[in-house]
Amino acid sequence: MRRAGVLMPISSLPSPWGIGTMGAEARSFVDFLADGGQSCWQILPVGPTSYGDSPYQSFSSFAGNPYFIDLDDLAEEGLLEREEYAHLDWGEDPSQVDYDLMYQNRYPVLRLACARLDRSGTGEFAAFCREQESWLEDYALFMALKEKFGGRSWQEWPEKLRLRRTGALEKARKELVEETEFWKGVQYLFFRQWHALKKRANEKGISIIGDLPIYVSGDSADVWANPDQFQLDEKGRPTEVAGCPPDGFSEDGQLWGNPLFDWERMKQENYAWWMGRIAFQFQIYDVLRIDHFRGFDAYYAIPYGDKTARNGRWRPGPGIEFFQTVKKTLGKKEIIAEDLGFSTPSVRKMLRQSGFPGMKVLQFAFDSRDTGSDYLPHCYGRHCVVYAGTHDNDTILGWMKSAPRKDVQFAKEYLRLNSREGYNWGMMRAAWASPADLAIMQMQDLLGLDGRARMNTPSTLGDNWKWRALPGSYDEKLSRRLYREMRVYQRLPQQGRKSANKKSIEK
């Protein structure tokens, strides 16, 4: 079945409280998607962000971002009074997230809400803690210790805590019981709101596509609590780190800095840690996009301490055996493979064997630095997901202004783009018209925004992950236009398609 969806990060939703949340605007966005004939809402990772504010560098693979908890919904429950947060500074620019203000003002407010939770052993909060104990206990202690040590990385903590000596951990749990209860409370509030939002989306016929980074942050509860799963030395420091080699887009390559998995050890344990991680993702998402699919075939290892990715080397990953284990352990799941960039015969073979759809990005089709041919719509098969651009790309209008002139001219000729229709609508139309089973568009492109609304520029720091939609920017007029496009290109949900056909007959 042909489907369509929109890429819209939770953080980018409008709200008066400095960042998008899982409250009224999120519910309104679900309604907008349903009215626009969409089947999917794709988001970015929802974990708590660390240095650089990137959702791909999180303190946990399991925890939710406290910033996304809606304060108005907490007030309706009686956990907050509006005057406790309405007077605080949430930023002057509604089109940008001010993460410094989030850090300063959000946590004191959440402490008030968590202090009012029912902490009895028979309540919902206690049940949540028991159900999520496998990751929640370590995460809560990790965050409490980070607070105690002024936010420093766990690799800078005292040795006994850094290396998780039993006595030191037990002492810390007793001393920091109030702090750990707070961090557990935050996660309870997050997932209660998340599951309510997901329920609403599913009832409206909207599937939520989550995003799973292949790697985890070095400064995370994942690495601290599971050091044997990673390539670390006896002091807990990485021996090599993740990244990508130099290419036409970056002469130094990309130095991500994430610790690498000990795939040999994981294989001996039947990839138990990974199976738990993926199983958890499917508790909160309907579909899962796995980032950097190539890394499961071969991964690029860079010596720890290097300043660039130039001296890295390719090393073998677990290959198709990993995904066979996923299917055997968890059953058949709807997974999208992020297979962008330079591919190899072995990666393409692994993709075929997995049965997962890969990704196509229209902007790449016209990039003269790359071959681009596989990204031209006439080359697509049905079994793929097409994007005009992803969160790592410029907006369509931004790309039209910044890309080399010959690349833009090629796009205009191939796609028959014109200013009357709108360059953004012309490129999206080509994606919707393509054979791809699923077409996902960035919200910025539906809104016709330029490069100032770009979400992320890879290998840069400072201005990423901040874009937010303005209140009222997506409205009934836009949803009607989107619905018409879905009807033309036969991407309406099944029920919507039946309704559209009925309307045509009645006319």
C-alpha positions in Angstrom: 0.0 0.0 0.0 1.3 3.5 -0.9 1.6 5.7 2.2 2.9 9.1 3.1 4.1 10.9 6.2 5.7 13.9 7.7 9.1 14.3 9.5 8.4 16.6 12.4 10.6 16.4 15.6 8.8 16.7 18.9 11.1 19.6 19.8 9.9 21.5 16.7 6.2 21.7 17.7 4.9 25.1 18.8 4.4 25.7 22.5 4.6 28.7 24.8 7.2 26.9 27.0 10.3 27.1 24.9 10.2 23.7 23.1 7.7 21.4 21.6 6.0 19.0 24.0 3.6 16.0 24.0 0.7 18.3 24.9 -2.1 20.1 23.1 0.0 21.1 20.0 1.2 17.5 19.6 -2.4 16.3 19.6 -3.3 19.1 17.2 -0.5 18.0 14.9 -1.8 14.4 14.9 -5.2 15.8 13.8 -3.4 17.8 11.0 -1.7 14.7 9.7 -5.0 12.7 9.7 -6.8 15.6 8.0 -4.0 15.8 5.4 -4.3 12.1 4.4 -1.0 11.1 6.1 -0.3 7.6 7.5 2.9 8.3 9.4 4.5 10.7 11.7 8.3 10.4 11.7 10.2 11.9 14.7 13.8 12.1 15.8 15.2 10.2 18.8 13.3 11.2 22.0 16.1 10.5 24.5 17.5 13.1 27.0 20.0 15.2 25.1 23.6 15.8 26.3 26.4 18.0 25.1 25.5 19.7 21.8 21.8 19.2 22.2 21.8 16.4 19.6 19.1 13.8 19.9 21.7 11.4 18.5 23.9 12.0 21.6 21.7 10.9 24.6 22.3 10.0 28.2 20.2 6.9 27.6 18.9 4.6 24.9 15.7 4.0 26.9 14.9 7.2 28.8 12.7 10.0 27.4 13.6 13.7 27.2 12.3 15.6 30.2 11.9 18.7 28.0 9.1 17.1 26.1 6.9 16.7 29.2 3.9 19.1 28.8 3.6 21.5 31.7 0.0 22.4 31.0 -1.1 18.8 31.0 0.7 18.4 34.4 -1.2 21.4 35.7 -4.6 19.8 34.5 -3.7 16.8 36.6 -3.0 18.9 39.7 0.7 18.2 39.7 1.6 21.9 39.0 0.0 25.3 39.4 0.2 27.4 36.3 1.8 30.3 38.2 4.7 28.0 39.1 6.0 28.0 35.5 4.1 30.7 33.4 6.3 33.5 34.8 9.6 31.9 33.9 11.8 32.9 30.9 11.3 30.4 28.1 13.0 32.4 25.4 12.1 35.4 23.2 12.1 33.7 19.8 9.3 31.2 19.3 11.0 29.8 16.1 14.1 28.6 18.1 14.8 26.4 21.1 17.0 28.0 23.8 18.5 24.9 25.4 20.3 26.9 28.1 17.0 28.2 29.4 15.5 24.7 29.1 18.2 23.4 31.4 17.9 26.3 33.9 14.1 26.4 34.2 12.6 23.1 33.2 14.1 20.9 36.0 13.0 23.0 39.0 9.4 22.9 37.7 9.6 19.1 37.1 10.8 18.7 40.7 7.7 20.3 41.9 5.5 17.9 39.9 7.5 14.8 40.9 7.3 15.7 44.6 3.5 15.5 44.2 3.4 12.0 42.7 1.8 9.2 44.6 4.8 7.3 45.8 2.8 4.5 47.5 3.9 1.0 46.7 0.6 0.2 45.0 0.3 3.2 42.7 1.0 3.6 39.0 4.4 5.2 39.6 5.5 2.2 41.7 4.3 -0.2 39.0 6.1 1.8 36.3 9.4 1.6 38.4 9.0 -2.2 38.7 8.2 -2.7 35.1 11.2 -0.6 33.8 13.7 -1.7 36.5 16.1 -3.2 34.0 17.2 0.2 32.7 15.5 2.7 35.1 17.6 1.9 38.2 20.9 2.5 36.5 19.7 5.5 34.6 18.3 7.2 37.7 21.5 6.6 39.6 23.6 7.8 36.7 21.7 11.1 36.5 21.8 11.6 40.2 25.6 11.1 40.2 26.0 13.4 37.3 24.1 16.0 39.3 26.4 15.4 42.3 29.5 15.8 40.3 28.5 19.0 38.5 27.4 17.4 35.2 30.8 15.9 34.6 31.2 12.8 32.4 31.1 9.5 34.3 34.7 8.9 33.1 35.7 11.8 35.4 34.0 10.4 38.5 35.9 8.8 41.4 37.4 5.5 40.3 35.2 3.3 42.5 32.0 4.8 41.0 33.4 5.0 37.5 34.2 1.3 37.5 31.0 0.4 39.4 32.5 -1.2 42.5 29.6 -2.8 44.4 30.2 -1.0 47.8 30.5 2.4 46.1 27.2 1.9 44.2 25.3 0.7 47.3 26.5 3.7 49.3 25.6 6.1 46.4 22.1 4.6 46.2 21.5 5.2 49.9 22.9 8.8 49.8 21.1 9.8 46.7 17.7 8.1 47.2 15.8 11.4 46.9 17.6 12.3 43.6 17.1 8.9 42.1 13.4 9.0 42.9 13.2 12.4 41.1 14.7 11.0 37.9 12.4 8.0 38.1 9.5 10.3 38.5 10.5 12.3 35.4 10.5 9.1 33.3 7.1 8.1 34.7 5.7 11.5 33.6 7.3 11.3 30.2 6.1 7.8 29.3 2.6 8.4 30.6 2.3 11.4 28.3 4.0 9.6 25.4 1.7 6.6 25.5 -1.3 8.8 25.6 -0.1 10.7 22.5 0.8 7.5 20.7 -2.7 6.1 21.5 -4.3 9.2 20.0 -2.1 8.9 16.9 -2.9 5.2 16.4 -6.6 5.9 16.8 -6.4 8.5 14.0 -4.7 5.9 11.8 -1.2 7.5 12.2 1.8 5.2 12.8 4.8 6.7 14.6 8.2 6.2 13.1 10.9 6.3 15.6 14.6 6.8 15.0 17.3 4.5 16.5 20.9 5.7 16.4 23.2 2.8 15.9 25.6 4.2 18.5 25.2 5.5 22.0 26.8 8.4 23.7 30.0 7.8 25.5 28.6 9.8 28.5 25.5 7.6 28.9 24.0 5.2 31.4 24.2 2.6 28.6 28.0 2.6 28.6 28.5 3.2 32.3 26.1 0.4 33.3 27.2 -2.1 30.5 31.0 -1.5 30.0 31.5 -5.1 28.9 29.4 -4.5 25.8 31.8 -1.8 24.4 35.4 -1.6 23.3 36.9 0.0 26.4 40.2 -0.3 28.2 40.7 -1.3 31.8 40.0 2.3 32.9 36.7 2.4 31.1 37.9 4.6 28.2 37.3 3.8 24.5 40.2 2.2 22.5 38.6 3.5 19.2 35.6 5.6 18.4 33.0 5.8 15.7 32.9 8.1 12.6 33.0 8.2 8.8 36.0 8.4 6.5 36.8 11.5 4.4 34.7 11.8 1.2 33.5 14.4 -1.2 31.5 16.1 1.5 34.2 16.3 4.2 37.9 16.1 3.6 38.5 15.2 7.3 35.7 12.8 7.5 33.2 12.8 10.4 34.5 12.2 14.0 31.4 11.1 15.9 33.3 10.0 19.0 30.9 7.3 20.2 32.4 4.2 21.8 32.2 1.1 19.6 30.4 -2.1 20.4 32.2 -5.3 21.3 30.5 -7.3 18.6 32.3 -10.5 19.5 31.2 -10.4 23.1 27.7 -9.5 22.0 27.5 -12.4 19.6 28.4 -14.8 22.4 25.5 -13.5 24.4 23.1 -13.7 21.4 23.1 -9.9 21.2 21.0 -9.8 24.3 21.7 -6.1 25.1 20.7 -5.1 21.5 17.6 -7.3 21.6 16.4 -5.5 24.8 17.1 -2.1 23.2 15.1 -2.9 20.0 12.3 -4.6 21.9 11.9 -1.4 24.0 11.8 0.8 20.9 8.9 -1.2 19.6 7.1 -0.6 22.8 7.0 3.1 22.0 7.1 3.2 18.2 5.1 1.5 15.4 8.0 1.6 12.9 11.7 1.9 13.5 14.3 3.7 11.4 17.7 2.3 12.1 20.4 4.9 11.6 23.7 4.1 9.8 22.7 0.6 8.6 26.0 0.2 7.0 27.7 0.0 10.4 26.2 -3.5 11.0 28.1 -4.7 7.9 31.4 -2.8 8.6 32.1 0.0 10.9 34.7 2.8 10.8 37.0 2.8 13.8 39.1 5.9 14.6 41.9 5.8 17.3 40.7 7.4 20.5 42.1 10.9 20.9 42.4 11.7 17.2 41.1 15.1 16.1 39.9 14.0 12.7 38.6 10.8 11.1 41.5 10.5 8.7 43.3 7.6 10.5 40.4 5.3 10.9 40.0 1.8 9.5 37.1 -0.4 8.5 36.4 -3.3 10.7 33.8 -6.1 10.2 30.4 -5.8 11.9 27.9 -8.6 12.8 26.3 -8.6 9.4 23.0 -10.3 8.5 23.3 -12.6 11.5 22.4 -9.7 13.7 19.1 -9.0 11.9 18.3 -12.7 11.7 18.6 -12.7 15.5 16.3 -9.7 15.7 13.6 -11.6 13.7 14.1 -14.8 15.6 13.9 -13.1 19.0 11.3 -10.4 18.4 9.4 -11.6 15.4 8.9 -9.7 12.1 9.1 -5.9 12.7 8.6 -2.9 10.5 12.1 -1.5 10.1 13.5 1.2 7.8 17.2 0.9 7.0 19.1 4.2 6.7 21.5 3.0 3.9 22.5 6.5 2.6 26.0 7.4 1.5 28.6 5.2 -0.1 27.5 1.6 -0.3 29.3 -1.6 -1.0 28.1 -4.9 -2.5 28.1 -6.5 1.0 25.9 -3.7 2.4 23.5 -4.1 -0.5 23.4 -7.9 0.0 22.7 -7.4 3.7 19.8 -5.0 2.9 18.3 -7.5 0.4 18.6 -10.4 2.9 17.1 -8.3 5.7 14.0 -7.5 3.6 14.0 -3.9 5.0 13.3 -1.0 2.7 16.2 1.4 2.2 16.0 5.2 1.8 16.1 7.5 -1.2 16.8 11.3 -0.8 15.8 13.5 -3.8 18.4 16.2 -3.0 21.2 13.6 -3.4 20.0 12.8 -7.0 21.2 16.2 -8.2 24.4 16.5 -6.2 27.3 16.6 -8.7 29.7 15.5 -6.0 28.1 12.1 -6.1 26.8 9.8 -8.8 23.3 10.5 -7.8 21.8 8.1 -10.2 20.3 5.7 -7.6 18.4 8.6 -6.1 16.6 9.7 -9.3 12.9 8.7 -9.0 12.9 6.7 -12.3 15.4 4.4 -10.7 13.3 3.5 -7.6 11.6 0.3 -7.0 8.5 0.1 -4.8 10.3 -1.3 -1.7 11.9 1.9 -0.4 11.2 5.1 1.5 11.7 8.4 -0.4 12.5 11.8 1.2 12.9 15.2 -0.4 15.4 15.7 2.4 16.1 14.4 5.9 17.0 16.3 9.1 20.6 16.3 7.9 19.7 18.1 4.7 18.9 21.7 4.0 15.3 22.5 3.3 14.2 22.4 -0.3 14.2 26.1 -0.7 17.5 26.4 1.2 19.0 23.9 -1.1 17.8 25.7 -4.2 19.6 28.8 -3.0 22.8 27.2 -1.7 23.5 24.3 -4.1 25.8 24.7 -7.1 24.0 26.3 -10.0 24.3 23.3 -12.3 22.8 21.0 -9.7 19.8 23.3 -9.2 19.4 23.6 -13.0 19.4 19.8 -13.4 16.8 19.5 -10.7 14.6 22.1 -12.4 14.8 20.3 -15.8 14.4 16.8 -14.4 11.5 17.6 -12.0 10.0 20.4 -14.2 10.2 22.8 -11.2 8.7 26.3 -11.5 8.2 29.2 -9.1 4.4 29.3 -9.8 3.9 25.9 -8.2 6.6 26.5 -5.7 10.0 24.7 -5.9 9.2 22.9 -2.7 5.9 21.6 -3.9 7.4 20.5 -7.2 10.1 18.4 -5.5 7.6 16.9 -3.0 5.3 16.1 -5.9 8.0 14.1 -7.5 8.5 12.1 -4.3 4.8 11.4 -3.9 4.5 10.5 -7.6 7.5 8.0 -7.4 7.0 4.2 -7.1 8.3 4.3 -3.5 5.9 2.6 -1.0 6.4 5.4 1.5 7.1 9.1 1.0 8.2 11.2 4.0 8.5 15.0 3.7 10.0 17.4 6.2 7.5 19.8 7.8 9.8 22.7 6.9 9.2 21.9 3.2 5.5 21.7 3.6 5.7 25.2 5.2 7.9 26.5 2.4 10.7 27.6 4.7 14.3 28.5 3.6 17.6 27.4 5.0 17.1 29.2 8.2 14.8 26.4 9.2 17.4 23.7 8.6 17.5 21.2 11.5 21.1 20.0 11.4 24.3 20.6 9.4 26.5 17.5 10.0 29.9 18.0 11.6 29.0 21.4 13.0 28.1 22.7 16.5 26.1 25.6 17.8 23.1 26.2 15.6 21.6 22.8 15.2 18.4 21.1 16.5 16.8 24.4 17.3 14.1 25.0 14.7 10.5 25.3 15.8 7.3 25.8 13.8 5.4 29.0 14.7 1.9 28.7 16.2 -0.8 28.5 13.5 1.8 27.8 10.7 0.1 24.5 9.7 -3.7 25.1 9.2 -6.7 23.7 7.5 -5.7 25.2 4.1 -2.4 23.4 4.2 -4.0 20.1 5.3 -6.5 20.4 2.4 -3.8 20.9 -0.1 -1.8 18.0 1.3 -4.9 15.8 1.2 -5.5 16.6 -2.5 -1.9 15.6 -3.3 -2.4 12.3 -1.5 -5.6 11.7 -3.4 -3.9 12.4 -6.8 -0.9 10.2 -6.0 -2.9 7.4 -4.3 -1.3 7.7 -1.0 -4.4 8.2 1.2 -4.8 5.7 4.0 -7.2 3.0 3.1 -10.2 4.5 4.9 -9.4 7.9 3.4 -9.1 6.4 0.0 -12.6 4.9 0.3 -14.0 8.2 1.4 -12.4 10.1 -1.4 -13.7 7.6 -4.0 -17.2 7.9 -2.5 -17.0 11.7 -2.8 -16.0 11.4 -6.4 -19.0 9.1 -7.2 -21.3 11.5 -5.4 -20.1 14.4 -7.5 
